[in-house]
Amino acid sequence: MKFGVVVFPGSNCDRDMMHALQDDLQQEVVMLWHKDRSLDDFSTEDCIVLPGGFSYGDYLRCGSIARFSPIMEKVVEFANKGGRVLGVCNGFQILCESGLLPGALLLNEEQRFVCKNIYLKSAGDKNIIGQAVGDRILQVPVAHGEGRYYADEATIEQIEKNEQVIFRYCDAHGNVTPEANPNGAINNIAGICNAGRNVFGMMPHPERACSSGLSNTDGRIVLSAFMNVHSFA
């Protein structure tokens, strides 16, 4: 399989993602420009990644302009065919803006940019990431100003019932508490997937936790999950 990493004007984690996948996980990586209009070289066993950054400067609303990039029409088609898609931070915002994931990412509760290591735990094993992570508590960095996951009550009820939450913020011991929540996200939600379990969005940056030189490789567990070809639909 191979990974396609989309580069938008303003992306700043695209090369980090490339190096994590290519150098740390020894995977084939193809960089995709936002004006590309074809994903014909990718099969549904491959994975398209929308990296973090500030696409189009986030001038209107995070991800709202990138959602109209030519490549996104093809990403939506790819996802609708069952192809795997991962959006990290700004990529998560773009997936929500594109309608591939429910809800939205709002301004952090304290209205400040947050950049620090946090702890995550899997919310269940009904998806490829949850199965890979298991009971491990992961330490992964966050870096965002608009990372507070929000959806209306009916949507939250639905994604919880359907086990679409993939990660919750927790403390070092796995306790899901308000103090462990860096942005005020509803139900400590740090990441979700779609009902088909092939589109994933998360605010923390696994690509920033893949290098042994940083003494943290917890992110490899998340990214390596996409090498698993099993379906959870």
C-alpha positions as CSV (number, residue, x, y, z in Angstrom):
1,M,0.0,0.0,0.0
2,K,1.0,3.6,-0.2
3,F,0.1,6.9,1.5
4,G,-0.9,10.1,-0.3
5,V,-0.2,13.3,1.7
6,V,-2.1,16.3,0.5
7,V,-0.3,19.7,0.6
8,F,-2.4,22.8,0.9
9,P,-1.2,26.4,0.8
10,G,-0.4,26.9,4.5
11,S,0.1,23.3,5.4
12,N,3.0,23.0,7.9
13,C,3.0,19.4,8.9
14,D,3.0,17.8,5.5
15,R,6.8,17.1,5.6
16,D,6.6,15.9,9.2
17,M,3.9,13.4,8.1
18,M,5.9,12.3,5.1
19,H,9.1,11.7,7.2
20,A,7.1,9.8,9.8
21,L,5.5,7.5,7.2
22,Q,8.5,7.2,4.9
23,D,11.5,7.2,7.2
24,D,10.1,5.9,10.5
25,L,7.5,3.4,9.2
26,Q,9.2,2.6,5.8
27,Q,6.1,3.3,3.8
28,E,5.7,4.6,0.2
29,V,4.6,8.2,0.3
30,V,3.3,10.3,-2.6
31,M,2.9,14.1,-2.0
32,L,-0.3,15.5,-3.5
33,W,-0.7,19.1,-4.4
34,H,-4.1,20.7,-3.6
35,K,-4.8,21.4,-7.3
36,D,-4.3,17.8,-8.3
37,R,-7.5,16.4,-9.8
38,S,-6.8,12.6,-9.8
39,L,-6.3,9.9,-7.3
40,D,-6.3,7.2,-10.0
41,D,-2.9,5.8,-8.7
42,F,-4.5,5.0,-5.4
43,S,-6.6,1.9,-4.5
44,T,-9.0,1.7,-1.6
45,E,-6.3,-0.2,0.3
46,D,-4.2,2.9,0.3
47,C,-4.6,5.9,2.6
48,I,-4.9,9.6,1.9
49,V,-3.7,11.9,4.7
50,L,-4.8,15.5,5.2
51,P,-2.0,17.0,7.4
52,G,-2.0,19.7,10.0
53,G,-1.3,23.4,9.4
54,F,-3.2,26.5,8.5
55,S,-4.6,25.8,5.1
56,Y,-5.2,29.0,3.2
57,G,-4.2,30.8,6.4
58,D,-7.5,29.8,8.1
59,Y,-8.7,33.2,6.9
60,L,-12.4,32.4,7.1
61,R,-12.7,29.4,9.3
62,C,-10.4,26.5,9.8
63,G,-10.6,24.2,6.8
64,S,-13.5,26.0,5.1
65,I,-11.4,27.1,2.1
66,A,-9.4,24.0,1.7
67,R,-12.7,22.1,1.5
68,F,-13.1,23.6,-2.0
69,S,-9.6,22.6,-3.3
70,P,-9.8,20.5,-6.4
71,I,-8.1,17.5,-4.7
72,M,-10.9,17.4,-2.1
73,E,-13.5,16.4,-4.7
74,K,-11.4,13.4,-5.4
75,V,-10.8,12.7,-1.7
76,V,-14.5,12.7,-1.1
77,E,-15.0,10.3,-4.0
78,F,-12.2,8.1,-2.7
79,A,-13.7,8.0,0.8
80,N,-17.1,7.2,-0.5
81,K,-15.7,4.2,-2.4
82,G,-14.2,2.9,0.9
83,G,-10.7,4.3,0.7
84,R,-9.1,5.2,4.0
85,V,-8.6,8.8,4.9
86,L,-6.8,10.3,7.9
87,G,-7.1,14.0,8.8
88,V,-4.8,15.4,11.6
89,C,-5.5,18.7,13.3
90,N,-6.3,21.0,10.4
91,G,-6.9,17.9,8.3
92,F,-9.6,16.9,10.9
93,Q,-11.2,20.4,10.5
94,I,-11.2,20.0,6.7
95,L,-12.9,16.6,6.9
96,C,-15.6,18.1,9.1
97,E,-16.0,21.0,6.7
98,S,-16.2,18.6,3.8
99,G,-19.0,16.6,5.4
100,L,-16.9,13.4,5.6
101,L,-17.1,13.6,9.4
102,P,-19.9,15.0,11.5
103,G,-19.5,18.0,13.9
104,A,-17.1,20.9,13.9
105,L,-13.9,22.1,15.6
106,L,-14.5,25.3,17.6
107,L,-12.2,27.8,19.3
108,N,-10.5,26.3,22.4
109,E,-12.5,26.8,25.6
110,E,-9.9,29.2,27.0
111,Q,-9.5,30.9,23.7
112,R,-5.8,30.2,23.6
113,F,-3.5,28.2,21.3
114,V,-2.5,25.0,23.0
115,C,0.8,23.3,22.2
116,K,1.9,20.5,24.6
117,N,2.0,16.8,25.1
118,I,-1.3,15.2,26.1
119,Y,-2.5,11.7,26.9
120,L,-5.0,9.7,24.8
121,K,-6.8,6.5,25.2
122,S,-8.8,4.5,22.7
123,A,-12.5,4.7,23.0
124,G,-13.1,1.2,21.6
125,D,-11.9,-1.5,19.2
126,K,-14.5,-1.2,16.5
127,N,-12.1,0.5,14.2
128,I,-8.6,-0.1,12.9
129,I,-7.0,2.5,15.1
130,G,-8.7,1.3,18.3
131,Q,-7.7,-2.3,17.6
132,A,-4.1,-1.2,17.1
133,V,-3.9,0.9,20.2
134,G,-5.8,-1.5,22.5
135,D,-5.4,-0.6,26.2
136,R,-2.3,1.6,25.8
137,I,-2.3,5.1,27.0
138,L,-0.5,7.3,24.4
139,Q,1.4,10.5,24.8
140,V,1.0,12.6,21.7
141,P,1.5,16.4,21.1
142,V,-1.4,18.8,20.3
143,A,-0.9,22.2,18.6
144,H,-4.1,24.0,17.9
145,G,-6.2,27.0,18.6
146,E,-9.5,25.6,17.3
147,G,-9.6,22.0,18.5
148,R,-12.7,21.8,20.6
149,Y,-14.9,19.1,19.1
150,Y,-18.5,20.1,19.0
151,A,-21.7,18.6,17.6
152,D,-25.4,19.0,18.5
153,E,-26.8,16.7,21.1
154,A,-28.4,14.3,18.6
155,T,-25.1,13.9,16.7
156,I,-23.1,13.3,19.8
157,E,-25.7,10.7,20.9
158,Q,-25.4,9.0,17.5
159,I,-21.6,8.8,17.3
160,E,-21.4,7.6,20.8
161,K,-24.0,4.9,20.3
162,N,-22.4,3.9,17.0
163,E,-18.9,3.8,18.6
164,Q,-17.4,6.4,16.2
165,V,-15.3,8.1,18.9
166,I,-11.8,6.8,18.4
167,F,-9.9,8.8,21.1
168,R,-10.6,10.6,24.3
169,Y,-8.2,12.9,26.2
170,C,-7.2,11.4,29.5
171,D,-4.5,11.6,32.2
172,A,-1.4,9.5,32.4
173,H,-3.3,6.8,34.1
174,G,-6.1,6.7,31.6
175,N,-8.7,8.6,33.6
176,V,-11.0,10.7,31.4
177,T,-11.3,14.0,33.4
178,P,-12.0,17.6,32.7
179,E,-8.5,18.5,33.7
180,A,-7.1,16.2,31.0
181,N,-9.1,17.9,28.3
182,P,-6.9,20.6,26.6
183,N,-9.6,22.4,24.7
184,G,-13.0,21.8,26.2
185,A,-14.1,19.2,23.6
186,I,-17.4,17.5,24.3
187,N,-17.0,14.2,26.1
188,N,-13.2,14.7,26.0
189,I,-13.4,13.7,22.3
190,A,-10.0,13.9,20.6
191,G,-10.9,12.0,17.4
192,I,-13.7,10.3,15.6
193,C,-14.4,8.2,12.5
194,N,-17.3,8.0,10.1
195,A,-20.0,5.4,10.2
196,G,-18.2,3.4,7.6
197,R,-15.0,3.3,9.7
198,N,-12.7,4.3,6.9
199,V,-12.5,8.1,7.5
200,F,-10.6,9.2,10.6
201,G,-10.0,12.7,12.2
202,M,-8.0,13.5,15.2
203,M,-6.6,16.7,16.7
204,P,-3.4,15.3,18.3
205,H,-0.4,14.9,16.0
206,P,0.8,11.3,15.8
207,E,3.5,12.2,13.2
208,R,5.2,14.3,15.9
209,A,5.6,11.2,18.1
210,C,7.3,8.9,15.7
211,S,11.0,9.6,16.2
212,S,13.2,7.7,18.7
213,G,15.3,10.9,18.7
214,L,12.4,12.6,20.5
215,S,12.1,9.7,23.0
216,N,8.5,9.2,21.9
217,T,7.2,6.7,19.3
218,D,3.6,6.4,20.5
219,G,2.4,8.0,17.2
220,R,3.7,5.0,15.2
221,I,1.0,2.9,16.7
222,V,-1.7,5.2,15.3
223,L,-0.2,5.5,11.8
224,S,0.8,1.9,11.5
225,A,-2.9,1.0,12.0
226,F,-3.6,2.1,8.4
227,M,-1.4,-0.7,7.1
228,N,-4.0,-3.1,8.4
229,V,-6.4,-4.1,5.6
230,H,-9.2,-5.5,7.8
231,S,-12.6,-3.9,7.4
232,F,-14.7,-2.8,10.4
233,A,-17.7,-1.6,8.5
